[in-house]
């Protein structure tokens, strides 16, 4: 992985490729490159950013109306010029860019070496491009057939764009497990790993499915699968505007997306809550609601921030609907041979809808006969296509690598699912139902109020940015928020941080507390409030520095903590949605003060499409 752009048409390809790669910089990468076909394939690539690639190209001749570009996040081989994409085959007949991992590359490489192939890079991608060439030359077949035959021999995931010197008017694309979208223009086509580089040119797109192979000319697209079955492309309309992927005056995408949360939460429940009758409807679950309602067990799977959202969902569903819930890391779930029943409901959560481990876990759950639902932000992505039903979050594009508005949108969806199930199972009475619905409707305004504390949070951040470790504590619904707050700090400021249930502090972490250890406590007024007060006293008795997130008007903790950030009162079941906002801002300001790149933190990618 990480970013792919391609173009075939009548325009100069290079400006389109470079602009597209810049649109994809949010995904995280360590090198960049382009290949252009103009009477011969020319490759320009280097370690570093897209700006470094532009400088590398300089005034060299890089014309051509067919081309492809790539930003690489290193998997096989260190970041350097040689390992950067694109890669060419030994005799130069094929050039390709690749997102994903070829798992059996070592075996294939050994066989090719015995047949005289030499390798310049450490990548699995170079093995694949040489395999295609070997099959092409040995079989005296067309490039298309060679590509399909080669892909039938590889194991793993790929999103590919391929050029062939013998077919200079054609660009090939293929997908298995790694997203690829084709934009349809007027006698031109655009390719990308997601829609952000395409929206500027067309709203008509084709999402490739696993094992699809596209053969594209300027005025023609043929879609087949690896077995050579002809497929009918399904053209969809993008629900995405160019302005949504710009910073719109903010210094960073992350800050913009933090401030978008009142709108993203509103958009997530808009049309699903009737503000006149307070009736709640989730159309994506309509056909399978009876099955969910009578489920013996719900399993929620996700990775990273989505896993934290799933933990909030566990607390919500168990309290409101009284259905047992387990929350699993998708990466562990798929490998530990879990026990699955045919009446299990599996809820898969992913911002991108392309998370490799989550997709693999979905397939395993479906093979076991479970009903699988998706909670996803990207329309047309793989998870909505693989699941039996689900709910889109409607958070809008999230460009910052560190997820913010996706988390609150996911929790909003899980809250609605829990309320709806509780209502149908008669475990939520009228008073609680009204309280929760009204609480959801009030959230955008309350988040706006929290955002007005940005200057206060920035000032507090100035006391923490030199820390080397931080401890985050919370109870109940606020424990997953502690985990999420710690993750945000780690991701973008590179400060080591850990989240714990507040009561677990005495079972180990309390040994770390001294006058140099900041402890962030989420301590809003809820059923665990008195217990959290005791935990804060324990920290202060050991000279710990306490920053507390409290309910507005709190005086008890305010007199104990070193720093306090207030948030409005809200029902306990919705407290995660408010209390996480100041933690997002805290991480942002600390990272800025430390000189970190908050939108592109080191070593991270926005969408983890490889294992």
C-alpha atoms as one frame of an Amber mdcrd trajectory, in Angstrom:
protein
   0.000   0.000   0.000  -0.712   2.992   0.113  -1.984   5.322  -2.675  -2.758
   4.690  -6.356  -3.634   7.095  -9.175  -3.979   6.374 -12.881  -5.136   8.182
 -15.999  -5.843   7.397 -19.655  -7.361   9.965 -21.996  -6.427  13.018 -24.015
  -5.007  15.263 -21.292  -1.442  15.414 -20.040  -1.316  12.725 -17.391   1.460
  14.045 -15.108  -0.436  17.017 -13.574  -3.398  14.729 -12.872  -1.170  12.092
 -11.298   0.721  14.536  -9.082  -2.444  16.283  -7.929  -4.022  12.905  -7.218
  -1.026  11.740  -5.200  -1.248  14.916  -3.128  -4.911  14.155  -2.490  -3.811
  10.759  -1.193  -1.010  12.014   1.062  -3.299  11.669   4.060  -3.027   7.885
   3.765   0.591   7.954   4.943   3.610   7.003   2.798   7.401   7.068   2.547
   8.125   7.276  -1.197   6.412   8.251  -4.422   6.664   7.609  -8.140   4.990
   7.867 -11.526   5.199   6.039 -14.856   4.146   7.585 -18.175   3.579   5.847
 -21.490   4.454   7.998 -24.491   6.145   5.880 -27.142   7.901   4.098 -24.306
   7.435   3.887 -20.556   9.303   6.425 -18.429   9.565   6.023 -14.661  10.305
   8.719 -12.083  10.427   7.739  -8.408  12.187   8.607  -5.166  12.051   8.269
  -1.419  10.218  11.106   0.332   7.150  13.189  -0.336   5.305  14.031  -3.548
   7.059  17.410  -3.471  10.380  15.529  -3.603   9.099  13.618  -6.613   8.175
  16.874  -8.357  11.681  18.201  -7.735  13.141  14.924  -8.987  11.185  15.184
 -12.244  12.094  18.845 -12.619  12.375  19.824 -16.289  12.748  16.275 -17.606
  10.403  15.214 -20.376   7.429  13.649 -18.617   4.736  14.062 -21.239   2.123
  11.484 -22.079  -1.616  10.965 -21.847  -1.394   7.570 -20.150   0.189   7.149
 -16.765   0.026   5.991 -13.180   1.333   7.167  -9.840   1.914   5.628  -6.426
   2.720   6.560  -2.852   4.297   3.652  -0.970   4.000   2.690   2.697   6.809
   0.197   3.188   5.961  -3.457   3.759   8.646  -5.519   2.001  11.884  -3.560
   1.956  12.966  -0.328   3.606  11.902   3.063   2.250  14.330   4.048  -0.493
  14.452   5.005  -4.167  14.822   1.418  -5.415  11.903   0.005  -3.433   9.626
   2.885  -4.455   6.937   2.128  -7.044   6.465   1.779 -10.003   8.408  -1.426
 -10.680   9.317  -2.788 -14.106   9.921  -6.327 -15.246  13.429  -7.442 -16.169
  12.971  -7.012 -19.917  10.822  -3.909 -19.487   7.646  -5.260 -21.014   5.486
  -4.544 -17.936   5.432  -1.766 -15.361   3.079  -1.783 -12.384   2.120  -0.184
  -9.112   0.722  -2.253  -6.289  -1.148  -1.855  -3.030  -1.272  -4.971  -0.870
   0.989  -7.895  -0.027   1.837 -10.967  -2.115   2.129 -13.616   0.567   3.798
 -16.301  -1.553   6.289 -13.903  -3.129   9.340 -15.747  -1.708   8.344 -19.007
  -3.377   7.596 -17.245  -6.670  10.819 -15.261  -6.477  12.893 -18.405  -6.021
  11.296 -20.026  -9.073  11.885 -16.931 -11.178  15.501 -16.720 -10.066  16.031
 -20.292 -11.231  14.704 -19.175 -14.609  17.247 -16.390 -14.871  15.399 -13.439
 -13.386  17.357 -10.981 -11.268  15.817  -8.567  -8.771  16.843  -5.020  -7.953
  14.476  -4.316  -5.077  13.395  -6.050  -1.884   9.701  -5.802  -2.747   7.070
  -8.428  -3.386   5.810  -6.143  -6.168   8.868  -6.704  -8.347   8.245 -10.444
  -8.060   4.715  -9.986  -9.380   5.688  -7.841 -12.360   8.367 -10.353 -13.360
   5.910 -13.232 -12.975   3.563 -11.503 -15.422   6.395 -11.007 -17.892   7.618
 -14.594 -17.549   4.159 -15.996 -18.290   3.718 -13.512 -21.142   6.967 -14.481
 -22.888   6.770 -18.206 -22.216   3.217 -18.563 -23.442   3.401 -16.103 -26.343
   0.040 -14.757 -25.200  -1.615 -11.359 -24.854  -0.739  -9.085 -21.921  -4.280
  -9.425 -20.594  -4.094 -13.218 -20.471  -0.645 -13.067 -18.881  -1.957 -10.786
 -16.152  -4.932 -13.016 -15.419  -2.794 -16.171 -15.347  -0.226 -14.550 -13.065
  -2.898 -13.364 -10.650  -4.289 -16.880 -10.438  -0.921 -17.973  -9.037  -0.458
 -15.338  -6.345  -1.730 -15.462  -2.779  -2.480 -12.309  -0.859  -3.979  -8.908
  -1.572  -3.504  -6.499  -4.416  -4.768  -3.368  -6.067  -2.861  -3.083  -9.352
  -2.435  -0.691 -12.231  -0.289  -2.042 -15.061   1.254  -0.705 -18.265   2.620
  -2.838 -21.100   5.049  -1.600 -23.727   3.383  -3.739 -26.385  -0.038  -2.166
 -25.783   0.739   1.552 -25.472  -2.927   2.599 -25.731  -4.095   0.426 -22.829
  -3.974   0.497 -19.066  -4.812  -2.573 -16.981  -6.184  -2.710 -13.436  -6.978
  -5.534 -11.028  -8.169  -5.877  -7.469  -8.267  -8.455  -4.719  -8.566  -7.301
  -1.123  -7.177  -3.818  -1.790  -9.574  -1.101  -2.980  -9.555   0.297  -6.485
 -12.043   2.658  -8.100 -12.327   3.739 -11.741 -13.690   7.170 -12.633 -15.589
   7.368 -15.914 -15.125  10.541 -17.967 -15.696  11.629 -21.564 -13.288   9.431
 -23.534 -11.059   9.230 -20.470 -10.760   7.144 -17.325  -9.261   7.814 -13.914
  -8.068   5.186 -11.446  -7.400   5.541  -7.735  -7.263   3.651  -4.469 -10.121
   5.834  -3.209 -12.373   8.489  -4.690 -10.559  11.608  -3.421  -8.323  12.057
  -6.520 -11.256  11.422  -8.866 -14.005  13.707  -7.577 -12.474  16.759  -9.263
 -12.982  15.202 -12.692 -16.073  12.975 -12.538 -18.842  11.780 -10.242 -19.340
   8.513 -12.165 -17.307   5.640 -10.749 -16.927   1.884 -10.898 -15.796   0.085
  -7.746 -13.828  -3.025  -8.620 -14.695  -6.208  -6.759 -12.289  -8.927  -5.732
 -10.834 -10.829  -8.718 -11.942  -8.147 -11.199  -9.576  -7.277 -14.071 -10.210
  -4.107 -16.114  -8.794  -3.479 -19.580  -9.074   0.228 -20.288  -8.560   2.295
 -23.419  -9.382   5.981 -23.852 -12.875   5.269 -25.120 -13.519   1.736 -23.876
 -13.551  -0.277 -20.667 -13.831  -4.040 -20.541 -14.352  -5.748 -17.197 -13.677
  -9.414 -16.598 -12.738 -11.654 -13.728  -9.588 -13.758 -13.442 -11.432 -16.700
 -15.034 -12.144 -14.556 -18.143 -15.879 -14.229 -17.477 -17.164 -10.958 -18.938
 -18.698  -8.651 -16.331 -21.030  -5.675 -16.678 -19.541  -2.612 -14.959 -21.856
  -1.013 -12.429 -21.514   2.767 -12.565 -22.308   4.605  -9.330 -22.502   8.282
  -8.467 -20.079   9.723  -5.943 -21.637  11.384  -2.915 -18.585  13.566  -2.426
 -17.794  17.220  -3.069 -14.360  18.673  -3.749 -14.733  21.133  -0.866 -15.056
  18.229   1.566 -11.451  17.204   0.950  -9.966  20.688   1.389  -8.864  22.248
   4.681 -11.285  25.188   4.306  -9.144  27.593   6.296  -8.054  25.205   9.050
  -4.362  24.586   9.603  -4.812  20.817   9.508  -7.395  18.296   8.374  -7.500
  16.829  11.870  -8.543  20.149  13.395 -11.126  20.677  10.642 -12.574  17.237
  11.293 -12.732  17.798  15.051 -14.748  20.939  14.374 -16.972  19.102  11.887
 -18.331  16.758  14.548 -21.497  18.730  15.330 -22.394  18.412  11.641 -21.185
  14.821  11.183 -23.240  13.610  14.150 -26.253  15.561  12.896 -25.806  14.045
   9.411 -25.519  10.578  10.944 -28.887  10.738  12.693 -30.542  13.048  10.136
 -33.473  11.246   8.498 -33.225   8.463  11.048 -34.780  10.352  13.959 -38.075
  12.065  13.261 -37.736  15.288  15.255 -41.523  15.671  15.486 -42.380  12.200
  16.747 -38.948  11.140  18.059 -39.411   7.929  16.073 -36.125   6.154  15.282
 -35.675   4.232  12.007 -32.606   2.508  10.601 -33.504   1.513   7.060 -30.322
  -0.486   6.477 -31.367  -2.897   9.228 -35.060  -3.111   8.360 -35.072  -6.602
   6.843 -32.939  -8.185   9.559 -34.125  -6.353  12.687 -36.195  -9.352  13.898
 -33.117 -11.559  13.718 -31.000  -8.990  15.614 -33.753  -8.467  18.169 -33.803
 -12.180  19.043 -30.043 -12.716  18.856 -28.446 -14.894  21.501 -25.210 -12.940
  21.154 -23.745  -9.971  19.286 -20.061  -9.853  18.369 -18.556  -6.493  17.440
 -15.305  -6.498  15.465 -13.018  -3.636  14.528  -9.470  -2.324  14.658  -7.973
   0.686  16.419 -10.456   3.496  16.954 -13.275   1.369  15.541 -12.577  -1.200
  18.267 -12.908   1.546  20.891 -16.236   2.579  19.372 -17.268  -1.072  19.541
 -16.513  -1.131  23.274 -18.883   1.791  23.790 -21.386  -0.162  21.695 -21.003
  -3.178  23.961 -21.901  -1.126  27.032 -24.855   0.477  25.223 -26.373  -2.698
  23.774 -25.969  -4.710  26.949 -27.508  -1.987  29.118 -30.302  -0.881  26.814
 -31.172  -4.072  24.891 -29.959  -6.715  27.385 -28.242  -8.774  24.677 -24.793
 -10.233  25.490 -22.049  -8.535  23.472 -18.419  -9.421  22.850 -15.953  -6.993
  21.300 -13.058  -8.447  19.345 -10.021  -7.117  17.534 -10.654  -8.234  13.968
  -6.979  -9.139  13.600  -7.217 -11.586  16.523 -10.742 -12.820  15.874  -9.928
 -14.151  12.429  -6.961 -16.206  13.602  -8.002 -17.673  16.935 -10.633 -20.117
  15.636 -13.533 -18.492  17.525 -16.789 -20.258  18.305 -19.508 -18.906  16.021
 -23.183 -19.857  15.933 -25.589 -19.440  13.046 -27.776 -17.155  15.149 -24.873
 -14.849  16.062 -24.994 -11.262  14.881 -21.584  -9.870  13.927 -21.217  -6.085
  13.641 -18.131  -4.993  11.702 -16.973  -1.391  12.171 -14.603   0.380   9.776
 -14.276   3.994   8.711 -12.895   3.136   5.278 -14.802  -0.082   4.691 -11.554
  -1.579   3.403  -9.714  -2.666   6.571  -8.078  -5.962   5.583  -8.397  -7.777
   8.915 -12.014  -6.707   9.332 -12.892  -7.880   5.820 -11.250 -11.238   6.469
 -13.144 -11.591   9.753 -16.410 -10.788   7.963 -15.817 -13.535   5.428 -15.024
 -16.022   8.180 -18.206 -15.097  10.091 -20.327 -15.465   6.961 -18.815 -18.868
   6.214 -19.898 -19.914   9.715 -23.468 -18.853   8.914 -23.602 -15.761  11.137
 -25.487 -12.637  10.096 -23.018  -9.804   9.502 -23.775  -6.084   9.688 -21.516
  -3.218   8.719 -21.008   0.236  10.201 -19.015   2.146   7.636 -18.364   5.671
   6.400 -17.436   5.137   2.746 -20.296   4.425   0.358 -19.419   1.745  -2.171
 -16.528   0.327  -0.172 -15.993  -3.400   0.340 -17.572  -3.912   3.764 -21.053
  -2.667   2.771 -20.894  -4.981  -0.240 -19.823  -7.980   1.848 -22.349  -7.642
   4.693 -26.012  -8.613   5.053 -27.070  -5.110   6.083 -25.781  -2.139   7.979
 -25.735   1.571   8.620 -23.607   4.261   6.993 -22.228   6.885   9.343 -22.405
   9.855   6.923 -19.443  11.522   8.633 -18.087  12.776   5.320 -14.497  12.223
   4.140 -11.985  11.869   6.957  -8.564  12.872   5.688  -6.591  13.105   8.930
  -4.924   9.787   9.725  -5.934  10.023  13.395  -9.665   9.318  13.394 -11.912
  11.848  15.150 -15.305  12.421  13.574 -15.461   8.807  12.410 -15.307   7.671
  16.042 -18.177   9.868  17.191 -20.243   8.969  14.131 -19.686   5.262  14.788
 -20.709   5.673  18.429 -23.777   7.612  17.284 -24.820   4.710  15.050 -24.209
   2.165  17.829 -26.264   4.320  20.185 -29.177   4.333  17.747 -28.918   0.565
  17.273 -28.950   0.025  21.049 -31.924   2.340  21.562 -33.867   0.729  18.714
 -33.198  -2.789  19.983 -34.074  -1.773  23.539 -37.330  -0.264  22.343 -38.279
  -3.386  20.375 -37.310  -5.707  23.240 -39.185  -3.495  25.736 -36.081  -3.024
  27.872 -36.110   0.753  27.330 -39.136   2.499  28.828 -40.748   5.668  27.501
 -38.894   8.013  29.842 -35.454   6.607  29.054 -36.254   6.501  25.349 -37.253
  10.173  25.303 -34.203  11.121  27.361 -31.825   9.367  24.990 -33.436  10.628
  21.788 -33.525  14.186  23.076 -29.963  13.763  24.258 -28.858  12.724  20.775
 -30.680  15.647  19.199 -28.954  18.035  21.606 -25.457  16.689  20.988 -24.421
  18.956  18.065 -25.122  22.091  20.092 -23.346  20.683  23.151 -20.286  19.740
  21.105 -20.217  23.294  19.761 -20.075  24.425  23.373 -17.123  22.103  24.077
 -15.300  23.420  21.019 -15.513  26.925  22.470 -13.090  25.688  25.149 -10.367
  25.239  22.524  -8.233  28.086  23.889  -8.464  26.679  27.417  -7.466  23.238
  26.150  -4.564  24.741  24.205  -3.301  26.456  27.345  -3.587  23.208  29.334
  -1.677  21.436  26.571   1.302  23.714  27.150   1.788  22.015  30.532   1.825
  18.501  29.067   3.648  18.602  25.748   7.032  17.730  27.234   5.731  14.617
  28.987   7.120  11.228  28.011   4.254   9.151  29.431   0.583   9.743  30.194
  -2.104   7.703  31.910  -5.787   7.975  30.935  -8.463   6.761  33.352 -12.209
   6.275  33.019 -15.015   4.030  34.240 -18.019   2.539  32.500 -18.796   4.308
  29.237 -15.740   6.483  29.818 -13.200   3.652  29.918 -13.268   3.247  26.085
 -12.912   7.042  25.905  -9.749   6.751  28.013  -8.423   4.193  25.532  -9.300
   6.414  22.596  -7.740   9.494  24.217  -4.513   7.590  24.861  -4.454   6.287
  21.295  -4.865   9.792  19.855  -1.937  11.067  21.925   0.283   8.159  20.877
  -0.637   8.437  17.205   0.116  12.084  16.607   2.439  13.298  19.383   4.505
  10.109  19.871   4.084  10.335  23.639   3.596   6.952  25.242   0.107   6.796
  26.749  -2.098   4.081  28.155  -5.805   3.946  28.932  -7.089   2.001  31.941
 -10.304   1.438  33.820  -9.861   3.768  36.780 -10.250   0.949  39.298  -7.446
  -1.015  37.627  -4.947   1.719  38.427  -4.252   0.023  41.745  -3.392  -3.207
  39.930  -0.138  -1.955  38.466  -0.163   1.500  36.852  -0.186   3.278  40.221
   3.489   2.304  40.483   4.253   4.743  37.668   2.646   7.773  39.247   4.878
  10.582  40.464   5.147  14.324  40.007   6.212  13.841  36.363   3.325  11.596
  35.334   0.264  13.383  33.889  -2.971  11.522  34.593  -5.991  12.427  32.477
  -9.202  11.396  34.194 -12.592  11.428  32.473 -14.777  12.161  35.488 -18.202
  13.386  34.433 -21.249  13.075  36.684 -22.450   9.504  36.324 -23.059   6.385
  38.391 -19.311   5.911  38.974 -18.568   9.508  39.936 -17.815   8.909  43.633
 -15.478   6.033  42.777 -13.575   8.201  40.304 -13.223  10.915  42.941 -11.501
   8.330  45.136  -9.192   7.372  42.263  -8.191  11.005  41.805  -7.402  11.259
  45.509  -5.148   8.230  45.171  -3.281   9.880  42.309  -2.895  13.169  44.169
  -1.621  11.339  47.266   1.288  10.190  45.090   1.985  13.669  43.678   0.491
  12.859  40.271  -0.554  15.705  37.967  -4.278  15.447  37.242  -6.205  16.837
  34.291  -9.912  16.078  34.751 -12.730  16.193  32.210 -15.750  17.089  34.360
 -19.402  18.026  34.019 -19.992  21.749  33.931 -20.522  23.114  37.444 -18.528
  20.378  39.179 -16.816  21.764  42.289 -15.556  18.643  44.050 -13.038  17.516
  41.439 -12.290  21.090  40.447 -10.812  21.606  43.924  -8.720  18.434  43.650
  -7.370  18.401  40.098  -4.507  20.512  38.761  -6.387  21.296  35.548 -10.059
  20.982  34.651 -11.934  21.038  31.349 -15.715  21.289  31.592 -18.271  19.717
  29.273 -22.091  20.060  29.308 -24.275  17.588  31.138 -25.706  14.754  29.060
 -27.261  11.327  29.747 -24.643   8.881  30.982 -25.168   6.637  27.955 -24.124
   9.509  25.667 -21.179  10.710  27.739 -18.563   9.190  25.431 -19.687  11.426
  22.585 -19.008  14.611  24.537 -16.038  13.668  26.682 -13.869  12.532  23.773
 -13.892  15.993  22.146 -11.524  17.722  24.602  -9.195  14.703  24.444  -8.992
  15.059  20.665  -8.138  18.743  20.990  -5.643  18.031  23.751  -3.781  15.548
  21.540  -3.869  17.942  18.607  -2.380  20.876  20.493   0.267  18.755  22.214
   1.343  17.339  18.858   1.563  20.810  17.314   3.661  22.043  20.232   5.994
  19.095  19.711   6.372  19.922  16.015   4.654  16.757  14.795   2.817  16.321
  11.506  -0.670  15.670  12.864  -2.253  14.795   9.518   0.487  12.374   8.474
   1.975  10.849  11.628   5.045   8.736  11.073   4.668   5.045  10.196   0.849
   5.244  10.063  -1.557   4.824   7.169  -5.156   5.984   7.127  -6.601   2.769
   5.798  -4.857  -0.484   6.718  -5.538  -2.574   3.643  -2.833  -5.173   4.316
  -2.424  -7.592   7.209
